[in-house]
Amino acid sequence: MKEKEPAFLYVRVSSKEQEESGFSIPAQIKFLQTYAKKKGFEVVEIFAESITAKEAGRKEFERMLKVIKRQKKACHLLCEKK
């Protein structure tokens, strides 16, 4: 059996309106987990935050980059663009 390729999920909402309009963090996670399963990826970790991209200091984004850089082999980063 072929080993599944690792994937990380990054989900973010930047406003309360965005979260209430069907683009919530749980909705994004569900969508991306379904996508990953269809593509044969194994979701290794999910990074989520509620913060505007206009502000500096997105902690989960920075933490995600550090985790990905430590990987010994190539991996996938999945996010939904709205």
C-alpha positions as CSV (number, residue, x, y, z in Angstrom):
1,M,0.0,0.0,0.0
2,K,1.3,3.4,-0.9
3,E,2.2,5.7,2.0
4,K,0.0,8.8,2.2
5,E,1.8,12.1,1.6
6,P,1.8,14.4,4.6
7,A,-0.3,17.6,4.5
8,F,-0.8,20.5,6.8
9,L,-4.0,22.6,6.9
10,Y,-4.0,26.4,7.5
11,V,-7.4,28.0,8.1
12,R,-8.1,31.6,9.1
13,V,-10.9,34.0,9.4
14,S,-10.3,37.7,9.4
15,S,-13.6,39.1,10.6
16,K,-16.8,38.1,12.5
17,E,-18.8,38.7,9.3
18,Q,-16.6,36.2,7.4
19,E,-17.0,33.6,10.1
20,E,-20.8,34.0,10.1
21,S,-21.1,33.9,6.2
22,G,-20.4,30.2,6.0
23,F,-16.6,30.6,5.9
24,S,-16.0,29.6,9.5
25,I,-12.9,27.8,10.7
26,P,-14.9,24.5,11.2
27,A,-16.3,24.8,7.7
28,Q,-12.8,25.3,6.2
29,I,-11.4,22.4,8.2
30,K,-14.2,20.1,7.0
31,F,-13.7,21.2,3.4
32,L,-9.9,20.7,3.5
33,Q,-10.1,17.4,5.3
34,T,-12.4,16.1,2.6
35,Y,-10.1,17.4,-0.1
36,A,-7.1,15.8,1.5
37,K,-8.8,12.5,1.8
38,K,-9.8,12.6,-1.9
39,K,-6.2,13.3,-2.9
40,G,-4.7,10.7,-0.6
41,F,-3.0,13.1,1.8
42,E,-2.6,12.4,5.5
43,V,-3.4,15.5,7.6
44,V,-0.6,15.9,10.0
45,E,-1.6,19.1,11.8
46,I,-4.1,21.9,11.5
47,F,-3.2,25.5,12.1
48,A,-6.1,27.9,12.8
49,E,-6.4,31.5,13.8
50,S,-8.9,34.4,13.7
51,I,-6.9,37.4,12.8
52,T,-6.7,39.8,9.9
53,A,-3.8,39.5,7.6
54,K,-3.3,43.2,7.7
55,E,-1.9,43.0,11.2
56,A,1.6,41.7,11.9
57,G,2.2,38.8,14.2
58,R,0.1,35.9,13.0
59,K,1.4,33.4,15.6
60,E,-0.1,30.2,14.1
61,F,1.1,31.1,10.6
62,E,4.6,31.6,11.9
63,R,4.5,28.4,14.0
64,M,3.3,26.5,10.9
65,L,6.2,27.8,8.8
66,K,8.6,26.6,11.5
67,V,7.0,23.1,11.6
68,I,7.0,22.8,7.9
69,K,10.7,23.8,7.6
70,R,11.6,21.0,10.0
71,Q,10.1,18.4,7.7
72,K,12.6,15.8,6.4
73,K,10.7,15.4,3.1
74,A,8.3,17.3,0.9
75,C,4.8,18.0,2.3
76,H,1.7,19.7,1.2
77,L,0.1,22.9,2.6
78,L,-3.6,23.1,2.1
79,C,-5.7,26.3,2.6
80,E,-8.9,27.5,1.1
81,K,-8.9,30.8,-0.7
82,K,-12.1,32.8,-0.7
